[in-house]
């Protein structure tokens, strides 16, 4: 998990390439043992390379709607179902709103890769302080990460072509364009960047959000941090997402096809006609 050490290893003359197991926990000991045994006893059968890490549970709209009703969420939030939820999220981000996302299969491992993430416009440094102070209650110096479209990587990341980086497991030096467009998602001291390269076929919906955000702003990435309160595990279920929304300064949550917006004076509001 030491992303700076991984960068230094990758830069060594004797290293052609490096792969860091993205989950980086005790479970990878078992994975490694299985790989070793395969190579020892079934080496002629090729191993399939790991792809995306969206291997966890998924909650469809029916489960989300049940959680919204059970939590009486419409008493505290405006709930809508935009015709294109991805476009709605992109427009909010372009308007400099911070949006949490709990959609699709949960990520495996200790990285939020867009499906259980808090997203923001990476060009506004103020968003870093808002997320740290009002939402996650964490130290100011802890850097976030940018999720960057695959085709935008050359614009923002130096030497990106040597090491494939879809898991936020290694840092790179940033370009001048990154220091302008992604300033809130870089390390504030040395401007290194820990990117998630986003591929369309790995996560079409998340890719579409960033692509539409780029269409609106010219910026090919978004700020991404895990969707959780400080000291709590990452959000998994709709109930987890609602709990985190209730107990943080977040105002927007995209969950399945639903978009939640916090009511400013929730206790004085009645549920709107047609809402949950």
Residue pairs with C-beta under 8 A, 6 or more apart in sequence:
1 24
1 110
1 169
3 168
3 169
3 170
3 171
3 194
4 171
4 192
6 18
6 20
6 169
6 170
6 171
7 170
7 171
7 172
7 192
9 15
9 18
10 17
10 18
10 162
10 163
10 170
17 162
17 163
18 163
18 170
20 167
20 169
20 170
21 28
21 31
21 32
22 50
22 53
22 108
22 109
22 111
22 167
22 168
22 169
23 53
23 108
23 109
23 110
24 109
24 110
24 169
25 109
25 110
35 47
38 45
38 47
39 47
51 202
52 113
52 166
52 199
52 202
52 203
53 107
53 108
53 109
53 111
53 113
53 167
54 104
54 105
54 106
54 107
54 108
54 113
54 115
54 202
54 203
55 105
55 106
55 107
55 108
56 105
56 106
56 107
56 108
56 236
57 105
57 106
57 236
57 237
58 104
58 105
58 106
59 67
59 102
59 237
59 238
59 256
60 256
61 256
61 257
61 258
63 238
64 238
64 255
64 256
64 258
65 258
65 276
67 73
67 237
67 238
67 239
67 242
68 74
68 79
68 238
68 242
68 258
68 276
69 276
70 239
71 239
71 242
73 79
73 242
73 260
73 276
74 271
74 272
74 275
74 276
75 266
75 269
75 271
76 246
76 262
76 263
76 266
77 245
77 253
77 260
77 261
77 262
77 263
77 266
78 260
78 261
78 263
78 272
78 275
79 258
79 259
79 260
79 275
79 276
80 258
80 259
80 261
80 275
81 257
81 258
81 259
82 88
82 257
82 259
85 254
85 256
85 257
85 258
85 259
86 205
86 208
86 209
86 212
87 208
87 212
88 254
88 259
89 99
89 101
89 119
89 209
89 254
89 259
90 208
90 209
90 210
90 212
90 213
90 215
90 216
91 212
91 216
92 99
92 252
93 99
93 119
93 120
93 121
93 209
93 213
93 222
94 121
94 213
94 216
94 217
96 120
96 121
96 124
96 127
97 251
97 252
98 118
98 119
98 120
98 127
98 130
98 131
98 135
98 250
98 251
98 252
99 118
99 119
99 120
99 252
99 253
99 254
100 117
100 118
100 119
100 227
100 235
100 241
100 244
100 245
100 250
100 252
100 253
100 254
101 114
101 115
101 116
101 117
101 118
101 119
101 206
101 227
101 253
101 254
101 255
102 115
102 116
102 227
102 235
102 238
102 240
102 241
102 253
102 254
102 255
102 256
103 115
103 205
103 254
103 255
103 256
104 115
104 203
104 205
105 115
106 115
106 116
106 234
106 236
107 113
107 115
107 116
107 234
109 167
111 167
111 168
111 169
111 196
111 226
112 118
112 224
112 225
112 226
112 227
112 234
113 147
113 166
113 167
113 168
113 196
113 203
113 206
113 224
114 147
114 196
114 198
114 203
114 206
114 209
114 224
115 203
115 206
116 226
116 227
116 234
116 235
116 236
117 147
117 224
117 225
117 226
117 227
118 131
118 135
118 136
118 224
118 225
118 226
118 227
118 250
119 147
119 209
119 222
119 223
119 224
120 127
120 130
120 131
120 184
120 222
120 223
121 127
121 184
121 217
121 219
121 222
121 223
122 146
122 181
122 182
122 183
122 184
122 185
122 219
122 221
122 222
122 223
123 180
123 181
123 182
123 183
123 184
123 217
123 219
124 184
125 183
125 184
126 184
127 184
127 223
128 140
128 144
128 184
128 223
129 140
130 249
131 144
131 223
131 225
132 138
132 139
132 140
132 142
133 249
134 248
134 249
135 229
135 248
135 249
135 250
136 225
136 228
136 229
136 230
136 248
137 229
137 230
138 230
141 188
141 189
143 185
143 186
143 187
143 188
143 194
144 184
144 185
144 223
144 224
144 225
145 168
145 185
145 193
145 194
145 195
145 196
145 223
145 224
145 225
146 156
146 178
146 182
146 185
146 186
146 193
146 195
146 196
146 221
146 222
146 223
146 224
147 195
147 196
147 198
147 206
147 210
147 221
147 222
147 224
148 156
148 157
148 182
148 195
148 196
148 197
148 198
148 210
148 220
148 221
149 198
149 207
149 210
149 211
149 214
149 220
149 221
150 197
150 198
150 199
150 200
151 220
152 214
152 220
152 221
153 160
153 195
153 197
154 160
154 161
155 175
155 177
155 178
155 220
156 174
156 175
156 177
156 178
156 181
156 182
156 193
156 195
156 220
156 221
157 165
157 172
157 174
157 175
157 178
157 193
157 195
158 172
158 173
158 174
158 175
159 172
159 173
160 172
160 195
160 197
163 170
163 172
164 197
165 172
165 195
165 196
165 197
166 196
166 197
166 198
166 199
166 202
167 196
168 194
168 195
168 196
169 194
170 194
171 187
171 192
171 193
171 194
172 192
172 193
172 194
172 195
173 191
173 192
173 193
174 182
174 186
174 191
174 192
174 193
178 186
178 191
178 193
179 186
179 191
181 218
181 219
181 220
181 221
182 193
182 219
182 221
182 223
184 223
185 193
185 221
185 223
185 224
186 192
186 193
187 193
187 194
195 221
196 224
198 206
198 207
198 210
199 207
200 207
209 222
210 220
210 221
210 222
213 219
213 222
214 220
226 234
227 234
227 235
227 241
227 244
228 234
228 235
228 244
229 244
229 247
229 248
232 244
235 241
235 244
238 255
241 253
241 255
242 253
244 250
245 253
245 260
245 262
250 262
251 261
251 262
252 259
252 260
252 261
252 262
253 259
253 260
254 260
263 269
